[in-house]
Amino acid sequence: MRDRPQTRYTPAGIPITSFCLQHRSVQQEAGHSREAICILQVMISGEELQDKVQGLEQGSNVRIGGFISRANNRQGEYRLVLHGQHIEII
């Protein structure tokens, strides 16, 4: 995890926590090793994962499952966000 989680609340009182996740690995492509690095914004919505998210510190190693979607619905906007539905501290 690259930065500390930040939580805001919707008008309906639903917590939405966001943070940036840095991925770094070595992958095989066309028979050669390639370093894969990316930074992705993560959003966690709802109460069920808030305790786990608030316990994360900068530099924590986590595995997050969920789905990827555009950051907003504007035409031509291609920034992606990972909507986390499962969090595992590793």
Long-range contacts (C-beta under 8 A, 24 or more apart in sequence): 1-56, 1-57, 1-58, 1-59, 1-60, 1-61, 1-62, 2-39, 2-58, 3-58, 4-56, 4-57, 4-58, 5-44, 5-53, 5-54, 5-56, 7-50, 7-53, 7-54, 14-45, 14-46, 14-47, 15-45, 15-46, 15-47, 15-50, 16-43, 16-44, 16-45, 17-43, 17-44, 17-49, 17-50, 17-53, 17-54, 18-42, 18-43, 18-44, 19-53, 19-56, 21-62, 21-64, 21-82, 40-80, 40-81, 40-82, 41-71, 41-79, 41-80, 41-81, 41-82, 42-81, 42-82, 42-83, 42-84, 43-81, 43-82, 43-83, 43-84, 44-83, 44-84, 44-87, 45-83, 49-84, 49-85, 49-87, 52-87, 52-89, 53-87, 55-89, 56-89, 60-89, 61-89, 61-90, 62-87, 62-88, 62-89, 62-90, 63-87, 63-88, 63-90, 64-88
